[in-house]
Amino acid sequence: MRLAALVTLLVACKGEPAREEACRCKPANMSRTKTVHETAPMDGVTLLHRLRRHVRDVAAGVNPRDIKVFDDELRFAMVEFCQPCGDWVPDRLTVEEMFPLARLDQAVRGVCMGLVLRDGTTAWGDARPQECR
């Protein structure tokens, strides 16, 4: 009897699930450094070009190792692009997890783990924290 009362009490006290906290990190969406291949630091348009290159390389069947090297470089660049929220970009995160590549044709520029679309909305990648979308 006591066990049933305890279980009932615990279930009743459970209440609503905890709400996600508001996003406290605001990415700069701009890199301060440039790579050897770039003449200026990466911005949202440059990011979009790099994402399109990734998709083209995959579709063209480029050597998977070359794609991996390019993707790793992009992931490292995203750590700085997303600052001060660089911890959103963990090791081994793929481009497909960071960005909604299915929406790439509708994009006008990239942001930290998202794409700004022609209609002004932003499509977020799966890896961006839910509370920061």
Summary of the structure (lengths in Angstrom):
residues: 133
radius of gyration: 20.2
end to end distance: 47.3
largest distance: 74.9
contacts: 329
relative contact order: 0.15
helix: 48%
strand: 9%
